[in-house]
Structure formats: structure tokens, C-alpha cells
Amino acid sequence: MKFKWDKKYLYWGITAFTVTIAVMIFQDIFFKNSTFFGVLGNIWSVMTPVVDGLVLAYLLNPVLDFFEHRVVTPVFLRLKQNVSGVKEKRYTRSCSVALTMATTVFVVYILFRMLIPQLADSIGSVIRNFPTYVKNFTKWIEQVFRDNPEIEGILVNIIENYSRSIDELFTNQILPGVNTIVSSLSSGVAQLLRFTWNLLIGLIISIYVMSNKELFKAQAKKVVHAYYNDRTASAIFKEVHFIHRTFNDFIVGKVIDSIIVGLICFIATSILGTPYAVLVSVLVGVTNIIPFFGPFFGAIPSAILILMVNPLQCLYFLIMILILQQVDGNVIGPKILGDSTGISSFWVIFAITVAGGLFGVPGMFIGVPVFAVLYAEFRRRVNKRLKKKGFSPKTADYFEGGTVHPARFVSPADPEKMPEK
């Protein structure tokens, strides 16, 4: 006897399951319960190598496309090789994947080779010379506010209190913590091996995904067409393409923009003679990945660090950062990113605040493209419903007062011709 699904009970079952999951998430977020996120944490620990491989493959896909279409394929054509056959495509893809992984390893090696020693020296120098910096900064405060002893006394007290706390943090927590980490490396061999294993599996998965991305794409299309009609399948493909374009344009553009900002900052600080130019430039470049708030996250601690060494250089640094952020916000960023998110500055701040509060720094970075996708989908549905009712989808038609009439009613005879906004 053939079993028949009752759509009514299936619908109520899915609804009950969704409500249960929503309640668990609500408890975890607002009552600090660990039921749902604890389960997710266990699943995440198991799926970490797979997720790492998929994320790495997605991030390296633009590099793969560059090598395949701009380097390997032209070389094969110059050698009069046919690149349309299955065997030839396999060769070009294999060469492209090999070049992509080699370039990635080389770039990571160069970064570690050049930056890590200088960063370590800079951080060590800051810790060793911190008391001297405090004394020099105190003398500078006394000279500047010599005619205002009350202000001078207040600032000196603040500096002494905070410097004592920071010095205790360095000497009693950070340095002993480093020693503890170094001394406990032998006991953490299992974790190191686990990390190495996850990294190795992730690299293998990323190579396999990049080598067979058309196969996975075709399999996904096959599944969608098997369970949905043509109209729904087309809508799903369109939505996935939009999500991919939004994430790809934002992530790749933001990384390129941050690298350029970091390089410009390094060149400018080197010319100005700013202390700890490498450390400051790395901070500014890395934090610039976070939209809107990123420049402040990098500039404020860098300015405090420079202020302790040379207050005048701190002023030069702040002026340089202000000019650099204006250039980045008005020239470099728009040229690279364009309108990759399609949302206003208010919604960017909203997305960063909410996602950052829930998921920390990764949420601040990934929250903007995620919110952009949700915002675009919601806007599309609202405009579609307005068209069915015969209303204009343009927001300007709903302003009150002035020359713009609110909610201008239009004929629903041909709503598809009306522009969206």
C-alpha cells in the first residue's frame, strides 16, 4: 500500500518544529541558556573542517577564475591546445587550482615572514618601554598645561592611575600568560594536532570543491528541479545568484580595499616617521574590513600608542588617518565596492550593531551582506504586493506634504511596467 502524505499535518508539523527552534533561540539569546547554541556548538566542532574547506574554496574562487581565464587558458591556446574537450578542461582546472594554492601559500608565508617578526618586536618594545613612555607623556602634559595647574593635576593623576593599571596588566597578566602558554605547549599537543588535522582536511576539501565546482553546481540544480516546478526553481536560482553576487562583491571588494588602505597607511607613516609604522598599518588595514566602525577600531588604539611615544607624531597620524578615511570613503571604497550592498548608511550601522552584539567581530563583518540580502528580499516582496494592489512601489510617492502626493494610486492593468525602488 502506497503511503500518502497529508499536507495539512505536514504543514502543522513543520510549523511546530519551527516554533520550537525559535523558542530555543529566544531562550539562548535573552536568558543565556545554552540548549540550542550548545547543540550547534557540538555540530560545529564536528563540521569545522568541512566548513573551513567550503569557506576557503569560496574565498579563493575569484583567484581561481583569474588564473583559469587570464593565465592558464591563454597559455593553452598559444600552445595550440584544444581547451573545449573534457580532458583539456581537466588539465586547465588542475593547473589553475595548483597555481591558486601555491599563490595562497606564498602570500601567507610572505606575510608571516615580513610582518610577524616586526609585530613581535613592536609589541615587545611597547611592553619594555611603557614606563618611559608614560614619563615622557607626563612631562609633555606638564609643559603644555604649565599655566593651568588644575588641569595639569587632573591629567597627571589620570595618566598615573591608568598607566599603573596598564603596567600591571602587562607585567602580571600578559607576560605570565605568554609564559604559561609557552610552558603548556607540551600539554596542548592534542589540540595542536586537532587544529592541524582540521586545517589539512579543510585544504583538501577546498581543493576538491574548486576542482569540481561545476559538478556541485549541476547536482544542486538537479535537486532543485526534482522538487520544484520550473517557476519556483527559476526563482531559487535567481535568489542564489543574487546572494552570491552580494557576498562576493562585498567580501572581495572589502578585502582589496583594506589591503590598499593598509599599504597607503604604511607608506604615509613611514614617510612621517611614525613610531611602530608596521604595527599601526596592520591594525588600520585589518580593522578597516569592518564597515563604518572599523577605522575607529584601528585608529584609536594606534593613536594612543603613538601618543605615549611622541604626542606631535600622534597629531600627524590623526590628520593622516582623517585624510586617508576621506579618500577611502569617497574614492577608493566606491570605486572598488560600488553599490554592492544596496542599503543606506543607517541600515549598515543597524546591521553592524545587531550582528556584532550577537556574534562579535565576525558578525560585524558578515552582518552587512546578510542584512543586504534580507533587505532586498523584503523590499522585493513589498513592491510585488503593492503592484498587485495597484499602488506605486516608489517610496517617493508616499511622502506627505510638498509637491509629492502620498501613495499615488495607479492602474493595476500593467503593474510590471512600473519601476521599483
Secondary structure by P-SEA (a helix, b strand, c coil): cbbbbcaaaaaaaaaaaaaaaaaaaaaaacccccaaaaaaaaaaaaaaaaaaaaaaaaaaaaaaaaaacccaaaaaaaaccccccaaaaaaaaaaaaaaaaaaaaaaaaaaaaccaaaaaaaaaaaaaaaaaaaaaaaaaaaaaacccaaaaaaaaaaaaaaaaaaaaaacccaaaaaaaaaaacccaaaaaaaaaaaaaaaaaaaaaaaacaaaaaaaaaaaaaacccaaaaaaaaaaaaaaaaaaaaaaaaaaaaaaaaaaaaaaaaaaacccaaaaaaaaaaaacccccccccccaaaaaaaaaaccaaaaaaaaaaaaaaaaaaacccccccccccccccaaaaaaaaaaaaacccaaaaaaaaaaaaaaaaaaaaaaaaaaaaacccccccccccccccccccccccccccccccc
